[in-house]
Amino acid sequence: MDDLKQAILDFAESSKKTKFYFKDIQNAAQKVYPDANKRDIKKAATALVNEEKLVYFSTGSTTMYGLKGRGQTEDY
């Protein structure tokens, strides 16, 4: 799980975007770990939110993820 979390953080830090759909995170994680399934990636992303490294961003109709402290998030 730590490897998946690191892959997600690497993707979030290197991306030009400040907010991501789960599908973006899933695709990035599966490039590094092709055998990773959707459930494991979701657990890793949720763990990062619980560790306050990622934050949720709700547009009202969908929930996105953002890197804490980068871009405009609900914290501001």
KAPE-V256394 format. One record per residue. N is the residue number from 0. SS is DSSP state (helix for helix, strand for strand, loop for the rest). OMEGA is omega in whole degrees, 0 to 359 (999 if undefined). Layout:
BEGIN
n=N ss=SS omega=OMEGA
n=N ss=SS omega=OMEGA
END
This chain:
BEGIN
n=0 ss=loop omega=180
n=1 ss=helix omega=178
n=2 ss=helix omega=178
n=3 ss=helix omega=180
n=4 ss=helix omega=179
n=5 ss=helix omega=178
n=6 ss=helix omega=179
n=7 ss=helix omega=179
n=8 ss=helix omega=178
n=9 ss=helix omega=178
n=10 ss=helix omega=183
n=11 ss=helix omega=182
n=12 ss=helix omega=184
n=13 ss=helix omega=182
n=14 ss=loop omega=176
n=15 ss=loop omega=179
n=16 ss=loop omega=177
n=17 ss=loop omega=178
n=18 ss=strand omega=185
n=19 ss=strand omega=169
n=20 ss=loop omega=177
n=21 ss=helix omega=180
n=22 ss=helix omega=176
n=23 ss=helix omega=179
n=24 ss=helix omega=180
n=25 ss=helix omega=180
n=26 ss=helix omega=180
n=27 ss=helix omega=180
n=28 ss=helix omega=181
n=29 ss=helix omega=173
n=30 ss=helix omega=180
n=31 ss=helix omega=181
n=32 ss=loop omega=185
n=33 ss=loop omega=182
n=34 ss=loop omega=181
n=35 ss=loop omega=179
n=36 ss=loop omega=186
n=37 ss=helix omega=183
n=38 ss=helix omega=179
n=39 ss=helix omega=179
n=40 ss=helix omega=178
n=41 ss=helix omega=178
n=42 ss=helix omega=180
n=43 ss=helix omega=179
n=44 ss=helix omega=178
n=45 ss=helix omega=177
n=46 ss=helix omega=178
n=47 ss=helix omega=176
n=48 ss=helix omega=179
n=49 ss=helix omega=177
n=50 ss=loop omega=179
n=51 ss=loop omega=173
n=52 ss=loop omega=172
n=53 ss=strand omega=175
n=54 ss=strand omega=173
n=55 ss=strand omega=174
n=56 ss=strand omega=182
n=57 ss=strand omega=176
n=58 ss=loop omega=183
n=59 ss=loop omega=180
n=60 ss=loop omega=180
n=61 ss=loop omega=178
n=62 ss=strand omega=179
n=63 ss=strand omega=177
n=64 ss=strand omega=176
n=65 ss=strand omega=177
n=66 ss=strand omega=184
n=67 ss=loop omega=177
n=68 ss=loop omega=181
n=69 ss=loop omega=180
n=70 ss=loop omega=180
n=71 ss=loop omega=176
n=72 ss=loop omega=182
n=73 ss=loop omega=179
n=74 ss=loop omega=186
n=75 ss=loop omega=999
END
